[in-house]
Amino acid sequence: MTTDFQPIQDDDVAQVVKLWHSCDLTRPWNPPGEDIAQLRAHPTAEILVARNANACVASVAVGYDGHRGWAYYVATDPAFRNRGLGRAAMRAAEGWLTVRGVAKIQLMVRESNAAVIGFYGGLGYKDSGVRVLQKWLSPERARLCAEGTNGH
Ligand SMILES: CC(C)(COP(=O)(O)OP(=O)(O)OC[C@H]1O[C@@H](n2cnc3c(N)ncnc32)[C@H](O)[C@@H]1OP(=O)(O)O)[C@@H](O)C(=O)NCCC(=O)NCCS
């Protein structure tokens, strides 16, 4: 196992979808295959993965929106948890943004996933004191979200 995070490759895509499913990070209104394609096509975003024997065991999606840096899809395969991969994923995302001159990294945690707050707290992340508002621009995604359980 390596804690070295590298950009996702074509052959990794199916494994990363599986990884995100296994980490309960997918939702019907966030099709992982489409999210991966969008992130990979975006000039200021990247999906970084760590591998074990050519299998992707951890990921982080990182991007810069022109004002702040963001991390999404922070995931460690359940069989590889508590070995430092999550910490290394965030370090990799922070490094990716820092070399691009980005001053701040932010991330969103679903209210249903409060258990993970301690993980981020241990890495120096604090509550931003900002409420995130949202509005769907895709009626189809809005419908899928409305049918879901937690709405975000
Ligand atoms: C959160 C997650 C990425 C952590 O991955 P991991 O590889 O097990 O994390 P690490 O081994 O690097 O842990 C780093 C530190 O955080 C601690 N930690 C890990 N998970 C924690 C949790 N849920 N609560 C509090 N602390 C936690 C570890 O004990 C470790 O502490 P230490 O350095 O003092 O020993 C993993 O649990 C995961 O994939 N969860 C499901 C997906 C998810 O919720 N992602 C976040 C979406 S916002």
Ligand as a Chemical Component Dictionary entry (heavy atoms), coordinates in Angstrom:
data_LIG
# 
_chem_comp.id                   LIG 
_chem_comp.type                 NON-POLYMER 
_chem_comp.pdbx_formal_charge   0 
_chem_comp.three_letter_code    LIG 
# 
loop_
_chem_comp_atom.comp_id 
_chem_comp_atom.atom_id 
_chem_comp_atom.alt_atom_id 
_chem_comp_atom.type_symbol 
_chem_comp_atom.charge 
_chem_comp_atom.model_Cartn_x 
_chem_comp_atom.model_Cartn_y 
_chem_comp_atom.model_Cartn_z 
_chem_comp_atom.pdbx_ordinal 
LIG C1  C1  C 0 -12.985 9.618  6.724  1  
LIG C2  C2  C 0 -12.049 8.586  6.110  2  
LIG C3  C3  C 0 -11.608 9.080  4.728  3  
LIG C4  C4  C 0 -10.823 8.436  7.018  4  
LIG O1  O1  O 0 -9.915  7.585  6.331  5  
LIG P1  P1  P 0 -8.742  6.794  7.060  6  
LIG O2  O2  O 0 -7.807  6.354  5.998  7  
LIG O3  O3  O 0 -9.280  5.756  7.963  8  
LIG O4  O4  O 0 -8.083  7.960  7.929  9  
LIG P2  P2  P 0 -6.614  7.989  8.591  10 
LIG O5  O5  O 0 -6.171  6.590  8.866  11 
LIG O6  O6  O 0 -5.725  8.829  7.758  12 
LIG O7  O7  O 0 -6.928  8.736  9.963  13 
LIG C5  C5  C 0 -6.284  9.939  10.310 14 
LIG C6  C6  C 0 -6.643  10.256 11.730 15 
LIG O8  O8  O 0 -8.051  10.496 11.815 16 
LIG C7  C7  C 0 -8.627  9.614  12.784 17 
LIG N1  N1  N 0 -9.953  9.261  12.314 18 
LIG C8  C8  C 0 -10.260 8.501  11.231 19 
LIG N2  N2  N 0 -11.607 8.430  11.078 20 
LIG C9  C9  C 0 -12.130 9.167  12.085 21 
LIG C10 C10 C 0 -13.450 9.515  12.481 22 
LIG N3  N3  N 0 -14.519 9.070  11.789 23 
LIG N4  N4  N 0 -13.615 10.300 13.572 24 
LIG C11 C11 C 0 -12.556 10.760 14.257 25 
LIG N5  N5  N 0 -11.273 10.491 13.925 26 
LIG C12 C12 C 0 -11.077 9.709  12.862 27 
LIG C13 C13 C 0 -7.693  8.435  12.849 28 
LIG O9  O9  O 0 -7.806  7.762  14.066 29 
LIG C14 C14 C 0 -6.355  9.122  12.683 30 
LIG O10 O10 O 0 -5.972  9.707  13.909 31 
LIG P3  P3  P 0 -4.441  9.666  14.401 32 
LIG O11 O11 O 0 -3.619  10.291 13.314 33 
LIG O12 O12 O 0 -4.468  10.445 15.675 34 
LIG O13 O13 O 0 -4.110  8.222  14.555 35 
LIG C15 C15 C 0 -12.743 7.199  5.988  36 
LIG O14 O14 O 0 -13.263 6.856  7.257  37 
LIG C16 C16 C 0 -13.848 7.145  4.961  38 
LIG O15 O15 O 0 -13.618 6.868  3.789  39 
LIG N6  N6  N 0 -15.093 7.352  5.415  40 
LIG C17 C17 C 0 -16.275 7.222  4.509  41 
LIG C18 C18 C 0 -16.316 8.314  3.478  42 
LIG C19 C19 C 0 -16.506 9.694  4.109  43 
LIG O16 O16 O 0 -17.332 9.892  4.996  44 
LIG N7  N7  N 0 -15.716 10.665 3.585  45 
LIG C20 C20 C 0 -15.800 12.046 4.025  46 
LIG C21 C21 C 0 -16.880 12.749 3.285  47 
LIG S1  S1  S 0 -17.025 14.452 3.831  48 
# 
loop_
_chem_comp_bond.comp_id 
_chem_comp_bond.atom_id_1 
_chem_comp_bond.atom_id_2 
_chem_comp_bond.value_order 
_chem_comp_bond.pdbx_ordinal 
LIG C1  C2  SING 1  
LIG C2  C3  SING 2  
LIG C2  C4  SING 3  
LIG C2  C15 SING 4  
LIG C4  O1  SING 5  
LIG O1  P1  SING 6  
LIG P1  O2  DOUB 7  
LIG P1  O3  SING 8  
LIG P1  O4  SING 9  
LIG O4  P2  SING 10 
LIG P2  O5  DOUB 11 
LIG P2  O6  SING 12 
LIG P2  O7  SING 13 
LIG O7  C5  SING 14 
LIG C5  C6  SING 15 
LIG C6  O8  SING 16 
LIG C6  C14 SING 17 
LIG O8  C7  SING 18 
LIG C7  N1  SING 19 
LIG C7  C13 SING 20 
LIG N1  C8  SING 21 
LIG N1  C12 SING 22 
LIG C8  N2  DOUB 23 
LIG N2  C9  SING 24 
LIG C9  C10 SING 25 
LIG C9  C12 DOUB 26 
LIG C10 N3  SING 27 
LIG C10 N4  DOUB 28 
LIG N4  C11 SING 29 
LIG C11 N5  DOUB 30 
LIG N5  C12 SING 31 
LIG C13 O9  SING 32 
LIG C13 C14 SING 33 
LIG C14 O10 SING 34 
LIG O10 P3  SING 35 
LIG P3  O11 DOUB 36 
LIG P3  O12 SING 37 
LIG P3  O13 SING 38 
LIG C15 O14 SING 39 
LIG C15 C16 SING 40 
LIG C16 O15 DOUB 41 
LIG C16 N6  SING 42 
LIG N6  C17 SING 43 
LIG C17 C18 SING 44 
LIG C18 C19 SING 45 
LIG C19 O16 DOUB 46 
LIG C19 N7  SING 47 
LIG N7  C20 SING 48 
LIG C20 C21 SING 49 
LIG C21 S1  SING 50 
# 
